[in-house]
Amino acid sequence: MDYYHMTAPCGLDCFNCHFYLAHENREAMEIVEKLSSRYDIPTEIMLCKGCREHNGRIPLQQHVFGKDHRCAAFECSKEKGAAFCGDCDAFPCDNLHPYADKAGDLPHNMKVFNLCLINKMGLEKWAASKAADVRNTYFTKPWTLV
């Protein structure tokens, strides 16, 4: 697995996302198909190959936000030549702001945490041993201050 290619500059772990996994994983495809039905968006638009593969132009985002939509964090990292937003002198910035809208459905509130872990652990170690746990905790554990 090319963890660099499959980790977005903002810290999202594309390699653990059901929109990516659905290409080869039946369980992930069932989740995508349910979401496709719920939101009336064709399954093929929901499938993703990762932000770097799509050059920051994710088909689902373009479907929802318009064909001209581009991810601000992706564009900024590309412009600054940063592999990850955590490598930038301006980190963290408003491109990574943890917005509350759809926080239960979209993994964007874990970006800064992932980037800090990547900086602390290194990309390969984070990807192999921690990224899936962060995602699982984000989507399944109750909110707590502990």
C-alpha positions as CSV (number, residue, x, y, z in Angstrom):
1,M,0.0,0.0,0.0
2,D,1.3,3.4,-1.0
3,Y,0.3,5.2,2.2
4,Y,1.6,8.6,1.0
5,H,-0.5,8.4,-2.2
6,M,-3.6,7.2,-0.2
7,T,-3.4,9.8,2.6
8,A,-4.8,13.2,1.7
9,P,-2.6,16.3,2.4
10,C,-5.2,17.2,5.1
11,G,-4.6,13.9,7.0
12,L,-7.6,11.9,5.9
13,D,-6.8,8.2,5.5
14,C,-8.3,7.4,2.1
15,F,-7.1,3.8,2.4
16,N,-9.6,3.2,5.3
17,C,-12.5,5.0,3.7
18,H,-15.5,3.0,2.4
19,F,-15.7,5.1,-0.7
20,Y,-12.2,3.9,-1.6
21,L,-12.5,0.3,-0.2
22,A,-15.8,-0.3,-2.1
23,H,-13.7,-0.9,-5.3
24,E,-12.7,-4.3,-3.9
25,N,-14.6,-4.9,-0.7
26,R,-18.2,-6.1,-0.7
27,E,-19.1,-4.8,2.8
28,A,-17.8,-1.3,1.9
29,M,-19.7,-1.4,-1.4
30,E,-22.9,-2.2,0.6
31,I,-22.4,0.9,2.7
32,V,-21.8,3.0,-0.4
33,E,-24.9,1.6,-2.1
34,K,-27.0,2.4,1.0
35,L,-25.7,6.0,1.0
36,S,-26.2,6.2,-2.8
37,S,-29.9,5.2,-2.3
38,R,-30.4,7.5,0.8
39,Y,-29.0,10.6,-0.9
40,D,-30.0,9.7,-4.5
41,I,-26.5,9.9,-5.8
42,P,-25.2,7.3,-8.3
43,T,-22.9,4.8,-6.8
44,E,-20.2,5.4,-9.4
45,I,-20.0,9.1,-8.4
46,M,-19.6,8.1,-4.7
47,L,-16.6,5.8,-5.4
48,C,-13.2,7.5,-4.8
49,K,-9.6,6.7,-5.6
50,G,-8.2,9.2,-3.1
51,C,-7.7,12.9,-3.2
52,R,-4.2,12.7,-4.7
53,E,-5.4,10.4,-7.5
54,H,-8.2,12.8,-8.3
55,N,-5.9,15.8,-8.1
56,G,-8.1,17.3,-5.3
57,R,-11.3,17.0,-7.5
58,I,-13.3,14.3,-5.7
59,P,-16.3,13.2,-7.9
60,L,-18.7,13.2,-5.0
61,Q,-17.7,16.7,-3.8
62,Q,-18.0,18.0,-7.4
63,H,-21.5,16.4,-7.6
64,V,-22.6,18.0,-4.4
65,F,-20.8,21.4,-4.6
66,G,-20.5,21.9,-8.4
67,K,-17.9,20.9,-11.1
68,D,-15.6,23.8,-10.2
69,H,-15.2,22.7,-6.6
70,R,-11.7,22.1,-5.4
71,C,-10.6,21.2,-1.9
72,A,-8.9,24.3,-0.3
73,A,-6.5,22.2,1.8
74,F,-5.4,20.2,-1.3
75,E,-4.9,23.3,-3.3
76,C,-3.0,25.1,-0.6
77,S,-0.7,22.1,0.1
78,K,0.0,21.8,-3.7
79,E,0.7,25.6,-4.0
80,K,3.1,25.5,-1.0
81,G,4.7,22.2,-2.0
82,A,3.8,20.6,1.3
83,A,3.2,16.8,1.3
84,F,0.9,17.2,4.3
85,C,-0.7,20.2,5.9
86,G,1.1,19.3,9.1
87,D,4.4,20.2,7.3
88,C,3.3,23.8,6.7
89,D,4.4,26.7,8.9
90,A,0.8,27.9,9.0
91,F,-0.4,24.6,10.5
92,P,-3.1,24.4,11.7
93,C,-5.1,26.9,9.6
94,D,-8.7,27.5,8.7
95,N,-8.5,25.1,5.8
96,L,-8.5,22.4,8.5
97,H,-11.2,23.9,10.7
98,P,-13.3,21.2,12.3
99,Y,-16.7,22.3,11.2
100,A,-19.7,20.8,13.0
101,D,-21.9,20.4,10.0
102,K,-22.2,16.7,9.1
103,A,-19.5,15.8,11.7
104,G,-21.2,12.5,12.3
105,D,-21.1,11.5,8.7
106,L,-17.9,13.0,7.4
107,P,-14.5,12.4,8.9
108,H,-13.2,15.9,8.5
109,N,-13.0,16.6,12.3
110,M,-10.2,14.1,12.7
111,K,-7.8,15.7,10.2
112,V,-5.7,17.8,12.6
113,F,-5.5,14.8,15.0
114,N,-4.3,12.6,12.2
115,L,-1.7,15.2,11.0
116,C,-0.3,15.5,14.5
117,L,0.0,11.7,14.7
118,I,1.7,11.6,11.3
119,N,4.2,14.2,12.5
120,K,4.8,12.3,15.8
121,M,4.8,8.7,14.5
122,G,5.7,9.0,10.9
123,L,3.4,8.2,8.0
124,E,4.1,4.5,7.7
125,K,3.8,3.7,11.4
126,W,0.6,5.9,11.7
127,A,-1.0,4.3,8.6
128,A,-0.1,0.7,9.6
129,S,-0.9,0.9,13.4
130,K,-3.1,3.9,14.3
131,A,-5.2,5.3,11.4
132,A,-7.9,2.6,11.4
133,D,-8.3,2.9,15.1
134,V,-8.7,6.7,14.9
135,R,-11.4,6.3,12.2
136,N,-13.1,3.5,14.2
137,T,-13.1,5.6,17.4
138,Y,-14.4,8.6,15.5
139,F,-17.4,6.8,14.0
140,T,-18.3,4.3,16.8
141,K,-17.3,5.6,20.2
142,P,-19.4,8.0,22.3
143,W,-18.1,11.5,22.8
144,T,-16.2,11.9,26.0
145,L,-13.7,14.2,27.8
146,V,-11.7,11.3,29.2
